[in-house]
Amino acid sequence: MTEERFWNSPLDEEEQWYEDHFDEFVPCENQEELRNQLAEAAHNKMEELRGAKKQIAVNE
């Protein structure tokens, strides 16, 4: 997708809500710490999911 096409794409309902309420958002004081915590949590969850092995039953 080209950058021009991206910027001209219509917004879905949720995206439009965020666009309409942008000025109401307040940045948190510890943004960098929170960002790091969320990234670590996402990384840990991905590692957990990679380690999970599920047996697939085949019904014949």
N, C-alpha and C positions, 0 to 999 in steps of 0.2 A: 504494500500500500504506500503510495507516495505521500509525502508530508502534506502537500496541498489537498489531497483527497481526504486525509485524516482530519484536517482542520475544518473541512466543509461537510463532514459526516453529521447526520442528524443525531441528537442525543436521545437515549431511551428515557423512560419516565424517572428512574432513579438518578441518572446522570443529570437530568434537567433540574431535579430537586436540589442537588448539590450546587449546581450552577446558580440557581435562584437564591440560595441561602448562604452563599460563600462569605458574605460580609458578617455573618453571625458566628463564624467559627473563631475560637480563641486558641492561640498556640499554647501548648503546655510548657511548663517551666523547664522540665528535664527531658526535652525532646530526644537528645542523643542517647541518654540512658534507656529511655523507653524503646527507641528504635533498636538498640542493641538487644534488649530483652526479647522483643518480638522476633527479631531475626534468629536469635538462639532457640527460642521456642519452636519456630518453624523448622529450623535445621534438625532439632531433636525429634520432632514428629516425623519428618521425612526419614530419618535413620530408623525410627521405630517401625515405620511402614515397610521399609526395605528389608528389615529383619523378620517381619511377620511372614510366615509361610502358611498358606492354606491349602489343604488337600481338596482336590476337585474330585467329586464322585461322578462316575460315569454309569448311568443306568442303561443297561442293554436290554 
